[in-house]
Amino acid sequence: MRATFNGREVAALALKGSALAVSEMLACQEAVNAAAAAQNAPQPPKDPFEAAPDKRNANDPFEL
């Protein structure tokens, strides 16, 4: 590939192996995305007796 500016060649780049490099870059990005998604997964409450605000418990006598 040749890049020109104002009619003058400013770079001549060989692109041999670039398809493989792009493929590896995409695989790396998928791995990063998967790791980020795993870190953003909801964590269980630290207090085992802490009630989840969106869940009702039929066995709780104080829950009306």
Secondary structure, 3 states (H helix, E strand, C coil): CEEEECCEEEEECCCCCHHHHHHHHHHHHHHHHHHHHHHCCCCCCCCCCCCCCCCCCCCCCCCC
